[in-house]
Amino acid sequence: MIYKVYYQEDKKRNPKREETHSLYLDAPTEVEARAQVEAHTDHNIEFIEAIEGKTLAYEQQNPNYKLTEFTE
């Protein structure tokens, strides 16, 4: 399943919508997606959304679409 993770780059500041970023991650579950991001980054996760079907196809048309892969 592909997940879109919305995050702030810094956990120390209050979240601001204008500074929200996103990344795409392939993981078996939402829990696993969260665990991967928390283990490999210092991001403040706001929301994780499963995307599939037409929504995924739409997101893949974005030139910034790229699956993030974390190395152990």
DRENMI-342705 format. One record per residue: x, z, y of N, C-alpha, C in turn; residue in three letters. Coordinates in steps of 0.2 Angstrom, whole numbers, padded with zeros to 4 digits, always signed. Last residue first. Example, Ala and Ser with C-alpha at 12.3 -4.5 7.8 and 13.67 -1.06 7.14 Angstrom:
+0064+0035-0011+0068+0036-0005+0064+0039+0000SER +0066+0039-0028+0062+0039-0022+0066+0039-0016ALA 
END
This chain:
+0093+0030+0004+0094+0037+0002+0101+0038+0004GLU +0085+0020+0017+0090+0021+0011+0092+0028+0010THR +0069+0014+0021+0074+0019+0022+0079+0019+0015PHE +0062+0000+0028+0065+0003+0022+0070+0008+0023GLU +0048-0006+0036+0054-0002+0037+0056+0001+0030THR +0043-0023+0039+0043-0017+0034+0049-0013+0035LEU +0038-0029+0054+0043-0029+0049+0043-0022+0045LYS +0032-0037+0068+0030-0034+0061+0036-0035+0056TYR +0034-0044+0079+0037-0037+0078+0036-0034+0072ASN +0025-0054+0080+0032-0056+0079+0036-0049+0077PRO +0010-0053+0070+0014-0050+0076+0021-0052+0075ASN +0005-0056+0058+0006-0062+0063+0010-0059+0069GLN +0003-0044+0052+0009-0048+0050+0010-0054+0054GLN -0009-0040+0057-0003-0037+0059+0003-0041+0057GLU -0018-0049+0050-0017-0049+0057-0011-0046+0060TYR -0016-0045+0037-0015-0051+0039-0014-0052+0046ALA -0021-0031+0038-0014-0033+0037-0012-0040+0038LEU -0034-0034+0041-0031-0030+0045-0023-0032+0044THR -0038-0041+0029-0038-0045+0036-0034-0041+0041LYS -0029-0031+0018-0034-0037+0019-0033-0040+0026GLY -0024-0016+0025-0024-0021+0020-0029-0026+0022GLU -0016+0000+0029-0019-0007+0032-0019-0012+0026ILE -0018+0017+0033-0017+0012+0028-0020+0005+0030ALA -0010+0026+0046-0016+0022+0044-0014+0017+0039GLU -0006+0041+0053-0004+0036+0048-0010+0032+0046ILE -0001+0048+0069-0006+0046+0064-0003+0041+0059PHE +0011+0054+0074+0004+0055+0077-0001+0054+0072GLU +0026+0061+0071+0021+0057+0068+0014+0059+0071ILE +0040+0061+0079+0034+0065+0079+0028+0061+0077ASN +0056+0058+0071+0050+0056+0074+0044+0061+0074HIS +0068+0058+0066+0066+0064+0070+0060+0063+0073ASP +0069+0052+0049+0069+0052+0056+0068+0058+0059THR +0069+0055+0035+0074+0050+0037+0074+0049+0045HIS +0058+0063+0032+0065+0064+0029+0070+0060+0032ALA +0047+0058+0038+0050+0065+0040+0057+0066+0037GLU +0046+0046+0031+0047+0046+0038+0050+0053+0041VAL +0043+0051+0018+0048+0046+0019+0050+0046+0027GLN +0031+0059+0020+0037+0062+0018+0043+0058+0019ALA +0022+0048+0024+0024+0054+0029+0030+0057+0027ARG +0022+0041+0012+0024+0038+0018+0026+0043+0023ALA +0016+0051+0003+0023+0049+0002+0026+0045+0008GLU +0004+0052+0009+0008+0058+0008+0015+0056+0008VAL -0002+0040+0006+0000+0042+0013+0004+0048+0014GLU +0007+0032-0007+0002+0036-0004+0003+0037+0003THR +0017+0022-0010+0011+0023-0015+0006+0027-0012PRO +0022+0011+0004+0023+0018+0000+0017+0018-0005ALA +0030+0003+0016+0027+0002+0010+0028+0008+0006ASP +0027+0003+0033+0030+0006+0028+0026+0005+0021LEU +0030+0000+0050+0026-0002+0044+0030+0000+0038TYR +0028+0009+0066+0032+0006+0061+0028+0005+0055LEU +0026+0011+0083+0024+0011+0077+0029+0007+0072SER +0025+0022+0098+0028+0017+0094+0025+0016+0087HIS +0020+0028+0113+0018+0028+0106+0021+0022+0103THR +0020+0029+0127+0026+0030+0123+0025+0030+0115GLU +0007+0030+0131+0011+0024+0133+0018+0024+0130GLU +0002+0042+0126+0000+0036+0123+0005+0030+0125ARG +0013+0055+0123+0010+0051+0128+0008+0044+0125LYS +0016+0071+0117+0015+0064+0116+0011+0061+0122PRO +0029+0081+0124+0022+0080+0123+0020+0073+0122ASN +0045+0082+0116+0040+0081+0122+0033+0080+0120ARG +0051+0085+0104+0052+0090+0110+0047+0088+0115LYS +0052+0074+0096+0047+0080+0094+0047+0085+0100LYS +0052+0057+0100+0055+0064+0101+0050+0069+0100ASP +0046+0045+0098+0053+0046+0096+0055+0053+0096GLU +0030+0046+0090+0034+0047+0096+0041+0048+0094GLN +0020+0034+0080+0024+0040+0081+0027+0040+0088TYR +0011+0028+0067+0011+0029+0074+0015+0035+0076TYR +0013+0018+0054+0014+0025+0056+0015+0024+0064VAL +0004+0009+0042+0006+0009+0049+0007+0016+0052LYS +0007+0005+0025+0005+0010+0030+0008+0009+0037TYR +0002-0004+0011+0006-0004+0017+0003+0001+0022ILE +0004+0000-0006+0000+0000+0000+0005+0000+0006MET 
END
